[in-house]
Amino acid sequence: MCAPTYFEVAYSINPWMDPTKPVDHDLVLAQWQKLHDTYAELGHKVETIEPQPGLPDMVFAANSATVIDGRVLGARFRAAERAPEADHYRRWFNENGYHNVVMPTCINEAEGDFAWTGRYLLAGTGFRTDPGAHAEAQEVLGVPVVSLHLVDPRYYHLDTALFVLNEDEPNVAYYPEAFSEGSQRVLRRLFPQAVIATAEDAETFGLNAVSDGRNVILPTESTSLAAQLATRGYEPIFVDISELKKSGGGPKCCTMEIRG
């Protein structure tokens, strides 16, 4: 994770961002700290990277690397405003004992568009990550990749439209209308027991959630999705992301999951 020390909406690179709307800096720091502390209270180890001035979206750590079995595939951002973030994260991995770090040649916004199910890597494209990055991820990470096409610009990253519920018995929650018809058929085939989210769930960033297989951290407004999850035996845990949402981010955007 990366603290939102320099967080602001200084530009607009997705439909949620409006630089005319001010950010409450004290509140965003408190919201991020609550998310950080929630992971720690659940028993997860939380590593942090030093935020850098001039990079207001560096708080969204999920976009900067994908790590599976200790192999690290870095990021290459589409927007010039975010491009420098990738090298800061690359250095963090190099300085913290990760020796298999590969930087991509294709545009690749990491866990923003890559979701590891425990068996294969779901890979989004359509707005940010290039289709060629899917083949590159398969080659670098050595895992099978399933491509999914995003069609709604509000859900520009895979992690705004889908999250993995459980890696032991792979299952997901997703918003079907964010995907092309063919990708919807793929998801129905792969995950016949998936949790199907509503438009309201998606609009509240309910699918930008993080699950450890039992506990699901999601935004406070996502009550209908939480009710569905509870009926499946998951424990919903709410966090407030009102300030982070101003930049199109939520719990998952702030969280890179490192699988050693």
LINURPE-V347508 format. One record per residue. PSI is psi in degrees with one decimal (NA if undefined). OMEGA is omega in whole degrees, 0 to 359 (* if undefined). Layout:
psi = {PSI PSI}
omega = {OMEGA OMEGA}
//
This chain:
psi = {159.9 122.3 146.2 44.9 -38.6 19.3 133.7 165.4 89.4 -12.2 178.0 112.5 9.3 165.3 -13.9 -18.0 126.2 101.7 -12.6 -11.6 118.0 153.5 135.5 103.3 -42.8 -39.5 -41.8 -36.1 -41.6 -39.6 -43.0 -42.3 -37.4 -41.7 -47.0 -48.7 -32.0 -44.5 -45.4 -41.7 -27.6 -1.4 10.2 144.8 129.1 116.5 147.8 152.8 149.3 123.0 154.3 136.2 145.5 -1.4 76.2 -22.5 9.0 -18.8 -25.7 74.7 -27.4 -25.0 -1.3 -4.6 157.0 125.9 119.6 127.0 36.6 -6.0 135.3 121.6 115.7 -166.2 157.9 111.1 148.6 -41.0 131.3 -31.9 -28.7 -9.6 -41.5 -19.4 -36.3 -40.6 -31.2 -42.5 -38.1 -45.3 -39.2 -46.1 -44.2 -37.6 -10.9 27.3 10.2 116.3 -16.6 73.7 121.7 129.9 136.4 158.2 -27.0 156.4 125.4 111.5 34.5 -136.5 -6.5 -37.2 2.4 128.2 116.3 124.6 -5.7 -20.5 -36.4 163.4 115.9 132.1 120.1 151.2 168.6 -33.8 -40.9 -69.9 132.8 148.2 -34.7 -23.2 -22.4 -46.0 -37.2 -41.3 -41.4 -41.4 -42.7 -44.5 -17.9 33.2 151.2 142.5 135.9 117.1 138.6 136.1 122.6 140.0 -9.5 116.8 -18.7 -25.4 69.5 -20.1 150.4 -36.0 1.0 -7.7 -7.5 143.4 155.5 127.6 -39.7 129.4 -22.2 -45.0 85.5 127.1 158.6 166.7 140.2 163.6 105.3 -40.2 -10.5 -12.0 156.0 162.7 -41.5 -41.4 -33.6 -38.7 -39.9 -46.1 -39.9 -37.2 -43.2 -35.0 70.4 -19.1 18.1 153.5 122.2 118.4 155.3 171.5 -39.2 -41.3 -45.7 -42.0 -25.5 9.3 28.2 -25.1 -3.8 54.6 167.2 126.0 137.9 14.8 -16.2 -53.8 137.8 116.8 122.1 165.1 152.2 -29.8 -12.9 56.7 -36.2 -38.7 -41.2 -39.5 -40.5 -44.4 -40.0 -37.4 -20.5 0.3 6.8 158.4 101.2 137.2 120.2 141.3 149.4 126.2 26.2 -39.6 -41.2 -32.9 -24.1 -19.6 10.6 30.2 160.9 -158.2 -47.5 -39.6 -34.2 0.9 111.3 127.1 114.1 113.4 102.9 NA}
omega = {179 181 182 184 183 184 171 173 187 182 181 178 171 186 182 189 177 183 179 180 183 176 174 189 179 182 181 176 180 179 178 181 178 177 177 183 178 177 182 180 178 176 180 176 182 174 179 176 182 177 184 177 180 179 187 181 179 175 183 188 183 186 192 174 171 185 177 181 177 176 186 170 182 185 169 190 175 182 180 182 184 187 182 181 188 184 176 178 177 180 179 180 179 182 183 168 178 186 178 180 180 175 188 172 179 173 189 182 166 186 168 182 178 179 181 182 186 178 180 183 173 188 181 173 180 182 185 186 178 174 179 178 180 177 179 179 179 182 184 186 177 178 178 184 176 182 178 184 178 187 182 185 175 181 190 175 177 185 171 186 185 167 182 180 188 178 181 173 195 174 184 164 181 178 189 186 176 187 173 181 179 179 175 178 177 181 178 180 183 189 182 179 183 170 183 183 177 176 179 177 182 183 177 181 178 180 172 186 178 178 174 181 176 180 179 180 184 184 184 183 189 188 181 176 179 179 176 181 181 179 178 178 177 180 178 177 186 171 180 180 188 182 179 180 179 176 179 182 179 184 182 179 182 193 170 181 184 179 188 *}
//
